[in-house]
Amino acid sequence: MKKILLLSDTHSYIDTKILEYAAQADEVWHAGDIGDLSVTDALKNLKPLRAVYGNIDHAQARTEFPLDNRFMCEEVAVWITHIGGYPGRYHARIREEIRENPPRLFITGHSHILKVMPDPKLKLLHMNPGAIGKHGFHKVRTMLRFEIDGREIKNLEVIEFKR
């Protein structure tokens, strides 16, 4: 079983509260728009990190992290990308690939809107943790915490902070 902390859209912001949650996880996953790499450096100092770069990220982040990160966690196929859309409205860049080779868990960022929704057609679960940084229109900063146990994704929890 793996305990996962999922965050996105830090936009160069990290604080002790985020790091406290990261310390409780087995792995931290970041769905892009990292900003300054001091954010991912702080997370990597605590736990293993899987991340992708986002549209605001510069060359250094794009060198360190991929645009798409596909991997297995336990028995769950995972795909993380920053701009990917959501069930019924997948981004054109990934639409054909997700239909031909869907993961069990599809994770995006970008919108700053927390969403967790199934795609019954592709038999996957979509997660967007919203935005944990302080840059953007969102009024509440959010992250997700959950567990992957074998094939099961369970104990999903929304973590909220005031801006």
N, C-alpha and C positions, 0 to 999 in steps of 0.2 A: 504494500500500500504506500502511495505517495501523497503527501500533503502539498498542494500547489497554491501559491499566491500569484494571482494574475492581475497585472496592471498595465496601463497604457497612458500615453499622452502626458508624460511627466513634464515636458517642455522645460527641462533643466532644473526642475524642483524635486528635492528629496528632503525629508525631515526625519526626526527620531521616531515618530509614530509609524511611518511607513517601514522604517528599518526594524522596529519592534515586531511588526507582523511578518516581515521577511525572515527574521530569526526563528519564528515558530514554524516555518514551512520547511519541507524537504527540498523543494525547488522553487525558484521565482521565474515567472514568464513575463516578458515585456512585449507588448504588441505595437511598438513603434512610437515615433515622435519622442525620442529620448531627450534630445537637446544636448546639453553638455554631457560628455562621457563620464564626468565625476558621478553622475547618477548610477550608471551601470557598474562603475568601479566600486561604489559603496555596496551595491547589491551583491556583486561577485565576491566581495570580501567576506560576506556572511554565508552565502549559499550558492549552489550551482545555478547559473542563469542561462536561460534560453531567450533569445530576443531577435527581433527584426528591426530594420530601420524604417522610418516613416518619411513622409513628404517634407518635413522641416529639417530632417537630419542631413548634415553635411558630409563631406568626403570621408572624414575619419570614422564616423559611425557606419557609413556604407562600406568601408573596408573591413571593419570588425564584424559586422552583422549582415546577414542576408536579407533580401527582399521577402523571400518566402522561407519558412522553416518547417519542414515536414519531418516527423520523427514518431517513434513509438514510445509511449509511456505505459508501462505494464503491458496490457493487451489492447490498448486504445491507440488507434492511428490519429495523430494530431497534425493540424496544419495551422500555422500562425502566419498572418500577413497583415500589414497595416490597413490597406484599403482593399477590401474584398466584398463589401456589401453584406447582404444577409438573405435568408431564405425568401425566394420569390423575386429578389432584386440583387443578384450577384453582379459584381463588377465585370465588365466585358473582358478584362484582361484574364480573369480566372474562370469565367463561366463554362467554357468547354471542358477544361481540365477537371473542375469540381464535379461536373456531370459524369465524366468518364471514369474518374478515380476519386470518389468522395472519401474524405476522412470520416472517422466517427465523431471527432470534435473539431470544429472549425472556429478559429479565433481571429477577430479583427479588432482594430482600434479606430482612430480617425474621427468618428462622429461626435465624440465626447458624450454620447448617450449610452447609458448602460442598457444592454439587451441580452436576454437569455431566451432562446426560442428554438424549438425543434424544427427540423425540415423533414416531415414524414415521407416526402417523395424520395429524398436522397438518404434517408435513415441516418441523419447526423444531428448533432446538437451544436447550435451556434451560440458563441459567447462574445460579447463586447463588454469589457469591464468599465466603460465610460472613461473619464479622465481623472487622474489623481493629482495632476499639476494645478497650478493656479492661473494659467494662461488659457483664455477661452471664455465662451459664453455660459458655461455650466455654473450653476449656483451651489451644487453639492459635489464634492470630490469623492470619487468612488473607486473601489477595487473589488475583486472577487476572490474568495477562498473556497477551495473544494478539495475532495480526495478522489484519487483514481485507485481503485482496488480491483485488479484483474481487468475485467471488461467493464466494470461498473464505474460510473461517474456519480459521486454521491456527496452528501453533506455540504451542498452549495450554500454559501453565506455571502451576503452583500455587506461590504464595509463602507461606511459613509463618514465623511468629515466635512465640517463647515468650511467655506472658503475663507 
